[in-house]
């Protein structure tokens, strides 16, 4: 009867043992190749995601700049309109002081009536 060590050597040196060794070697090479391919694909995917994120950040910055610029223009326009309206009212009150006093008295009366009715 053969020992376990002899049986192992006999099985390893048999054609089936050599074939199993070659198959295992090929499987290992295939797995290493697949791992390298997955690594390369992962790196490519990371680069692509990074590019998309950079592009999105740039577009968001451009959009924010456009909105800020447009808001600044609208604010300047509203400010100019308010200054013009103030100037017109001031000029009208200087030209017609009696109308200005009548409007002020009327507004004071309405405000007083409103405040008294709320009690």
ROKOL-153984 format. One record per residue: x, z, y of N, C-alpha, C in turn. Coordinates in steps of 0.05 Angstrom, whole numbers, padded with zeros to 5 digits, always signed. Layout:
REM ROKOL-153984
XZYXZYXZY...
***
This chain:
REM ROKOL-153984
+00017+00000-00023+00000+00000+00000+00018+00000+00025+00009-00016+00046+00026-00019+00070+00019+00002+00090+00038+00010+00106+00033+00029+00127+00019+00016+00150+00009+00032+00169-00005+00022+00192+00013+00004+00209+00038+00012+00211+00057-00003+00227+00062-00031+00215+00065-00031+00189+00069-00057+00175+00044-00074+00177+00021-00062+00175-00004-00078+00177-00007-00089+00205+00001-00075+00225+00000-00084+00253+00019-00108+00257+00043-00106+00247+00063-00127+00249+00053-00152+00235+00042-00148+00211+00032-00171+00196+00009-00185+00210-00009-00169+00222-00032-00180+00237-00022-00194+00262-00003-00182+00276+00007-00194+00301+00022-00220+00296+00035-00222+00274+00051-00247+00268+00034-00268+00254+00010-00262+00247-00008-00282+00234-00017-00302+00254-00025-00326+00245-00035-00346+00264-00058-00336+00281-00076-00321+00270-00099-00310+00285-00089-00290+00306-00069-00274+00300-00057-00255+00319-00044-00270+00342-00028-00291+00335-00015-00307+00356-00036-00321+00374-00057-00331+00362-00079-00344+00377-00092-00323+00395-00097-00299+00386-00110-00278+00402-00092-00271+00426-00065-00270+00421-00046-00264+00442-00047-00286+00463-00046-00311+00455-00047-00334+00474-00073-00334+00490-00096-00328+00476-00122-00328+00490-00122-00305+00510-00112-00282+00503-00111-00259+00522-00093-00266+00546-00070-00280+00541-00052-00288+00562-00066-00308+00581-00081-00327+00570-00096-00347+00586-00118-00333+00602-00131-00314+00590-00152-00299+00603-00141-00283+00627-00117-00271+00623-00105-00256+00645-00097-00275+00668-00086-00298+00661-00079-00318+00682-00104-00328+00697-00125-00332+00682-00150-00341+00694-00161-00320+00713-00160-00295+00705-00170-00273+00721-00152-00270+00746-00126-00272+00743-00108-00271+00766-00114-00293+00786-00119-00317+00775-00125-00340+00792-00151-00336+00807-00172-00326+00792-00198-00320+00805-00195-00299+00826-00178-00278+00821-00174-00257+00841-00161-00268+00866-00141-00286+00862-00128-00298+00885-00147-00316+00901-00164-00331+00887-00184-00348+00900-00204-00331+00915-00213-00309+00903-00232-00291+00917-00219-00278+00941-00193-00271+00939-00179-00260+00962-00178-00281+00985-00171-00306+00978-00169-00327+00998-00196-00332+01011-00217-00333+00994-00244-00337+01004-00253-00314+01023-00246-00290+01015-00252-00266+01031-00238-00267+01058-00213-00275+01058-00198-00278+01083-00210-00299+01101-00217-00322+01089-00230-00343+01104-00256-00334+01116-00272-00320+01100-00298-00310+01109-00294-00290+01132-00274-00273+01130-00268-00253+01151-00260-00268+01177-00244-00289+01174-00237-00304+01198-00261-00318+01210-00279-00329+01194-00303-00342+01204-00321-00322+01218-00325-00299+01206-00341-00278+01219-00329-00269+01245-00303-00266+01245-00289-00258+01270-00293-00280+01292-00291-00305+01284-00295-00327+01303-00323-00326+01314-00343-00322+01297-00371-00321+01306-00375-00297+01325-00363-00274+01318-00366-00251+01335-00353-00255+01362-00330-00267+01363-00317-00273+01388-00333-00292+01405-00344-00313+01392-00361-00332+01406-00386-00319+01417-00398-00302+01401-00422-00288+01411-00416-00269+01434-00393-00256+01433-00385-00238+01455-00380-00254+01480-00367-00277+01477-00361-00294+01500-00387-00305+01513-00406-00313+01496-00432-00323+01506-00448-00301+01519-00447-00277+01508-00461-00254+01521-00449-00248+01548-00422-00249+01550-00409-00245+01575-00417-00266+01596-00417-00291+01587-00425-00313+01605-00454-00309+01614-00471-00301+01596-00500-00297+01603-00502-00274+01623-00488-00252+01618-00489-00230+01637-00478-00238+01664-00458-00254+01665-00447-00263+01691-00467-00280+01706-00481-00298+01691-00501-00315+01703-00524-00299+01714-00533-00280+01699-00555-00263+01708-00547-00247+01732-00523-00236+01732-00513-00220+01755-00512-00238+01780-00501-00262+01777-00499-00280+01799-00526-00287+01811-00545-00293+01793-00572-00301+01802-00586-00277+01815-00582-00253+01804-00594-00229+01815-00583-00224+01843-00557-00228+01846-00544-00224+01872-00555-00244+01893-00560-00269+01884-00571-00288+01903-00599-00280+01911-00616-00272+01891-00643-00264+01897-00643-00239+01916-00625-00220+01911-00624-00196+01928-00617-00204+01956-00598-00222+01959-00590-00231+01986-00613-00245+02000-00628-00261+01985-00651-00274+01997-00672-00255+02005-00678-00235+01988-00698-00214+01995-00689-00198+02019-00663-00191+02020-00653-00176+02042-00656-00192+02068-00650-00217+02068-00653-00234+02092-00682-00236+02100-00700-00238+02081-00728-00239+02088-00738-00213+02100-00728-00190+02090-00736-00164+02101-00725-00161+02129-00700-00169+02134-00689-00168+02161-00705-00185+02180-00712-00210+02172-00728-00227+02188-00755-00215+02195-00768-00203+02175-00794-00191+02179-00792-00168+02199-00772-00151+02195-00768-00129+02214-00763-00139+02242-00747-00160+02245-00741-00171+02272-00767-00182+02285-00784-00195+02269-00809-00206+02279-00828-00184+02288-00830-00163+02272-00847-00140+02279-00837-00126+02304-00811-00122+02305-00799-00109+02328-00803-00126+02354-00799-00151+02352-00803-00169+02375-00833-00169+02384-00851-00169+02364-00879-00168+02371-00887-00142+02384-00875-00120+02374-00882-00094+02386-00871-00091+02415-00848-00104+02420-00837-00104+02447-00854-00122+02466-00863-00144+02456-00879-00162+02472-00907-00151+02478-00919-00137+02458-00946-00127+02461-00947-00097+02454-00938-00080+02471-00937-00051+02465-00964-00039+02461-00984-00049+02476-01011-00037+02473-01023-00042+02445-01017-00065+02433-01027-00071+02406-01011-00053+02386-00986-00049+02391-00970-00032+02374-00981-00004+02374-00988+00007+02397-01000+00034+02399-01027+00035+02385-01043+00014+02388-01069+00014+02375-01066+00014+02344-01048-00002+02334-01043-00003+02305-01033+00024+02295-01014+00036+02310-01003+00062+02302-01025+00083+02302-01042+00083+02322-01064+00103+02323-01084+00098+02300-01090+00073+02294-01108+00067+02272-01096+00076+02245-01071+00071+02241-01058+00079+02216-01057+00110+02214-01052+00123+02237-01052+00152+02237-01079+00163+02230-01100+00151+02242-01128+00160+02236-01134+00156+02206-01127+00133+02195-01133+00128+02167-01117+00147+02148-01092+00152+02155-01076+00170+02139-01088+00199+02140-01096+00207+02164-01108+00234+02167-01134+00236+02152-01151+00215+02153-01176+00216+02139-01172+00216+02109-01152+00202+02099-01146+00202+02071-01136+00229+02061-01118+00241+02077-01108+00267+02069-01129+00289+02070-01147+00288+02089-01168+00308+02091-01188+00305+02068-01194+00280+02060-01213+00276+02039-01202+00284+02012-01177+00287+02009-01165+00294+01983-01166+00324+01978-01173+00340+01998-01174+00369+01994-01199+00377+01980
***
